[in-house]
Structure formats: C-alpha cells, structure tokens
Amino acid sequence: MPIVTIDLLEGRTVQQKRELAEKITAIISEVAEVKPEVVWIKINEMKKENFSTGGTLKIDV
C-alpha cells in the first residue's frame, strides 16, 4: 500500500486538504496501479513558529 506524508504550514482549509487527498490518491492509484482504497495519506500541519527557512521562523515573515 502506498503511504504519503504531506507536511504543510498551518492555514489550509479542510476543503483544500480534501482536494489534495483526492487528487494525490487519484494520481498514485493510476500510476502505481492500485485501488484508491489502499492509498494512505497523512497530512501534518506545522505551526509557523515551528518551521524556519534561511534562519528565519515563518511566523516572522
């Protein structure tokens, strides 16, 4: 079974996450030739205070 983990900064709506899950499942199912039911997707949301690029926390951008 394919397992996908998506790390995102907080702020996406439930509808956006729903659409991500649907579209990613469809692509993986097609390419890997598996049933959509066996594709697992885990979405991790990070607070902007817990993520940094270039030495700057995203909360400070």
C-alpha angles and dihedrals in degrees: 000000000000114000119196126190119197120193114200136168110248118265106077118123123240088249091056091050090046090053092048090052093048096048097042090048091051093051095045092045091052098043098039092040094231133132114265089238092069096052110100121197125188119191117202116194118202126201111239088240089063099054130069137181124185091002094300124111112234089234088066095052 
